[in-house]
């Protein structure tokens, strides 16, 4: 951890965390003030520091983020890179390819450190952060979680990539594009390519793992967002890339498709964003084509029933937003939402201020030929769920099996 706080004290800052920009900017400025106080002994300096670092800083950064321009969108081709990369293993003796998926991890908590150290023990070929750097994706928050010498993020030898969530866009995406993406990369043979945009495709002869950008359009503008709430739609540059470069709708390409995003296609707890799914289905064309979809945003581990929502594709939907923040285990409010869920990790790991919290963790994907296995590992290195898909590359159909070690809580 980058701070000297006790583990529970650090986690307390994220309890009941709302999703407004104002609250998250205030939390960031409070951390800056607390750091200032630790390094200052005189009361007068503490008082002046509070106004300078906290109140004035909050007002300036909040107004700048709410009313200032977003960072320019980056899309492929860029610097001669088209964003499609061949999967390769970093360990010659390893069978297949391994990929660690983490979402809502960048919180600088004891739990996020524990999860990252566990990932490092498995030394996956690739690591992918699926969005949300807390509180508002500032350069300092990126440094503490990803780029400082003491940062615990594990960089895979074959690649390390990052999607953006809404929290990165609370600071207009500036630090995400200027500080995080330059630290991310993909190895292609002997050449290391820096991540050029907030979306990508990793592929081999059996599978395509496509990271899509739902973060850039997840935050609205003052006043306008009331009339037109953000829907996380895919920008036209990304749609053109999916259509013309990835060729996701090629009827002759029957490889299995795995979609990664920050925002959920379906949720039993909060907003669900159907617009990106509708856009993907338009590109796919084949109404019978099923996909696998991992996302974060909700701070839980949830396996949803295979379903088609709205005009989106049929999908095996998986929420893995339990990377670093306090893990929520409360049941949905409505019976309709409960019925969406197949498995939900509601085990209690600890209680803080009467909040019962669950287990943080990550997903380890293993690709061996036509088979893709997902191991859902918690921070104690227990595999609580394991599932496997096998793709038939003659027709694109998926055969699925699952093994759960969770107690029967639903």
Secondary structure as UniProt FT lines:
FT   HELIX           7..12
FT   TURN            13..16
FT   HELIX           21..38
FT   HELIX           43..49
FT   HELIX           50..55
FT   HELIX           56..67
FT   TURN            79..80
FT   STRAND          84..86
FT   TURN            92..93
FT   STRAND          97..102
FT   HELIX           110..122
FT   STRAND          126..129
FT   TURN            134..136
FT   HELIX           139..142
FT   HELIX           143..147
FT   TURN            149..150
FT   STRAND          159..162
FT   HELIX           166..169
FT   TURN            170..173
FT   HELIX           174..175
FT   HELIX           176..180
FT   HELIX           181..183
FT   STRAND          185..188
FT   TURN            189..190
FT   STRAND          191..194
FT   STRAND          200..203
FT   STRAND          207..211
FT   TURN            216..217
FT   TURN            222..223
FT   HELIX           224..227
FT   HELIX           236..240
FT   HELIX           241..246
FT   TURN            248..249
FT   TURN            251..252
FT   STRAND          256..260
FT   HELIX           275..284
FT   TURN            287..288
FT   STRAND          290..295
FT   STRAND          301..304
FT   TURN            310..311
FT   STRAND          314..320
FT   HELIX           335..338
FT   TURN            339..340
FT   STRAND          341..344
FT   STRAND          350..352
FT   TURN            353..354
FT   STRAND          355..357
FT   STRAND          361..368
FT   TURN            369..370
FT   STRAND          371..378
FT   TURN            379..380
FT   STRAND          383..392
FT   TURN            393..396
FT   STRAND          397..404
//
